[in-house]
Amino acid sequence: MLELNRISAGYGKQTVLDGISVDFEKGKLTSIIGVNGCGKSTLLKAILGILSLSSGEIFIDGENLLTISRNEIAKKIAYLSQGKNIPDMTVEQMVLHGRFPYLSYPRRYSSHDREVAIKAMETVGVAEFAHKPLYSLSGGMRQNAYIAMALAQDTDYILLDEPTTYLDIAHQLELMRLLKQLSDNGKGIVTVMHDLPLAFDFSDTLTVMNNGGIIACGTPSELCNLPIIEDIFGVKIKQMQDGMYSYQYQ
């Protein structure tokens, strides 16, 4: 379990996260939702140690992250940021970057590293593009290649910052199905989402943020019936007869 105990963090003298406590479990897909500027992306950076805590503690499977090196953290948590640059390399070369935490000097990939990369590409359906330049792939396939890199990192947790941004609807659904499959197979998936129906459709749990704090956590069915969603976002979410979620229009 990834446990956050009253953490606070920010930029310079500006506090963005204020006393946040929340747990993220393996085997579950958790979506973090909230309006722009509420601290969602900052929360991911604080978990990873990219942003230093001003107070509080973070534990991963009972171990304090402050006592773990950045390299060891990279063996436990993979991170895919928003708005990634497209490197000038093949899909396989990029996926192999996920093996960096495991490389010793001299940094040469072993046959095991390559086997892990191939398996990751097969899992997300990009193995046939292994030797193609990353820029030649469609947006959806490119995002799958980034997921393959995270899988090659062989971590229990994967953190993603708005992974469906810039994807068309079909590829958004495909990506969320893939993330749900990974969580069902035991990964702890934590993703920042801005599309509320998509988050409600695929998440096991939802974490609602506002003004640098967490104001609600629960299952989609639990939060769907609370006024907090309309209070924060100015819209209502309803569950349809087929179990899927949609905005409720008056």
N, C-alpha and C positions, 0 to 999 in steps of 0.2 A: 504494500500500500504506500502511496505517496501522501504524506501528511504535512499540512501547513498549519503551524501553530502561532497564531497572532502575529503574522508577519506584516511589516511596514517597509515601504521602499519608495524611492522617487528619484528626481533628477535635481541635483544641487540642493537648494533649500525648499524645493517644491515637493511635498508629499503627494504621491499618487495612490499608493496602496496604504490603507490605514487599518491595521489590526485584523488581518484576514486569517480566518481559520476554516479549513476545508480539507476533505480527504478525497483522493482519486484512487479508485480500485482497479486492479488487474481484472481482465475479463469483462470490462465495461467500457462503453463509449460515452464519454461525458462531453457535452457541449457547454461552453461558456458563452452566455449571451448578455447583451447590454448595449446601450446607445454608444455612439462614437465618443471616444475620450473618457470612458468610465474606468479604464485601466486593464482591459482584457489582455492586450498584447504585453503590457508591462508585467502582468502577473506571470506570463510564460517566461519572460526574461529573468524575473526574480527567481523562479524555480530553478532555472538552469545556471544561475550564478553569473549571468551576463550583467545583471544589475545587482549591486550589493544591497543587502538588507540593512535597514537602520535599526530594526528590532525583530524579535521573533526567531523561530527555528523551522527548518524543513527536514523531514525525515523520509528516507526511502527504505522500505522494508526494515524499519527500526533503526537505521543508521543515519546519523546526523550528516547532512550534505556538507556542512562546514568542515568536517574532518576528512573529506574525500577530495582527492586531486581532480582537476578538470578532466584529465584523461580517463579516470575511473568513472566520473559522472557520465562521460560520453559512452561508456559501456553499459550504462543503466538507462539513460534517457536519450532518445533521438529527437531532433527538433527540425521542423521545416518552417521557415519564416515566410512572411507574405512578400510578394513582389520580388521574387528571386531573379537574379540575372541569369541569362542563358550562356553557360560556359561553352567555349569552342572545343568540344570534345565529343567522343562517341558516347552512346548510352552506357555501354559496358564500362568505359573509363570513369564515368561519373558515378555509377553504382559502386564501383570499387572504392570510391572515396569513403564509403561507409565503413570500410575496414581499417581506416587510419588509426583508430584507438588501439588496435591490436598489433600494429606493426612495430617491430623493434629495429634498431639500427643494424645494417643499412635498410632503408625502407623499401623492401621488395615484397611483392605479393607472393604468397605461397600458393600451392595447388589448392589448399583448403580455402583460402580467401577467394579464389576464383570459383570454386564450387559453390560457396555461399552466395556469391554474386549471381551466378547463373540460376540458382534456386530462387533467389529473390525476384529476378526478372521473370522467371516462369510463373511465379505466384501472382504477379500483377499483370501478366500478359504482354510483356514487352521484349521477351527473349528474341523474337524474330527481328527486332530492330537493334540488336546488341551492337552491331558494327556501323550503324547509321549515325550521322551527326545529330546531336540532341536538337539543334535548331530546325531540323527537317521534319520533326514529329509534330502532330497536331497538339493543340493545347491540352486535350484530355490525356493523350498518350504521354506527353511530356510530364504532366503531373504524376502519372503512374510511375514514370521512371524515377521521379524524386521519391515516391513512396518506396520503390525498390531499393534505393540508396539507404533509406531509413531502416528497411528490413535487413539489409546487409550489415547494418551496424549491430544487429543482434541484441536489441535491448528489450526490456520488459515493458517500457513505456515509450509512446510516441506522442509528442506535442506538435500540434499544427496550428498555424495562425491563418485563419480564413482560407482554407485550401480550395474552396469552390469558386473563389473570385476569378473572374474573366473566363470561366467555363460556361459553355451553353448548357441548357437544361439536361440534355441526355447525358453529357459527361459529368455533370454534377451528381446525377442519380447514380451513375456508374461508380464514381469515386466514393460516395457515401456507402454504397453497398459493399465496396471493398473494405472500407474502414470498419464497417459493422462485422464483416467476416473476420477481420483480424482480431477484433475485440472478442468475438465469440470463441476464437481459438486461443484466448488467454492473454492477449496484449492489453495493456491499459492505454486507451486512446483518449487524449484530451484535446479538443479542438475548439478554437474560437470561431463562432459562426455569426453571420449577420442575417441569414435567411431563416426566419423563425419557423415556417412550416417544415423546411428541410431538417432543421435541428430537432423539432418535435417528432418527425417521422422516424428518424434513425437513432436517436439517443436513448440510452438506458436511463441516464440521469441528466438533469439540466442544472447549471449553476448560474444564477441571475446576479449580475453586478450592476451597481449604480454608485456614482461618486466615490470610486475607490474602495468600495466595500462590497461584501456579499450580502444580499438581502433575502435570498431564497435558494433552497436546493430541493430537488425532488424529481419524481418521475414525470414524464410528459403529461400523463393523465391527471396527476395531482396538481401540477402547475396550471394546466389548461383551465381549471375551474376557479382559479384564484384571481381576484381583481388586480393583483400586482402587475400582471402582463399589460393590461390596458393602462394602468397608472404610469408604467415606465415607457412603454412604446407607443401609446396612443392608439393601439389596435387591439382587437379581440382575436383569439385563436379558438377554433372549435374542432372537435373530432368528428369526422364524417362517418357514415355507416360502414364504410370499408375499413375503418380503423386509421386512415390517414388523417392528416391535419391540414387545415386551411385557414386563411384569414376569414373572419366573419364580417360580411358586409351588411350594413343596415338596409 
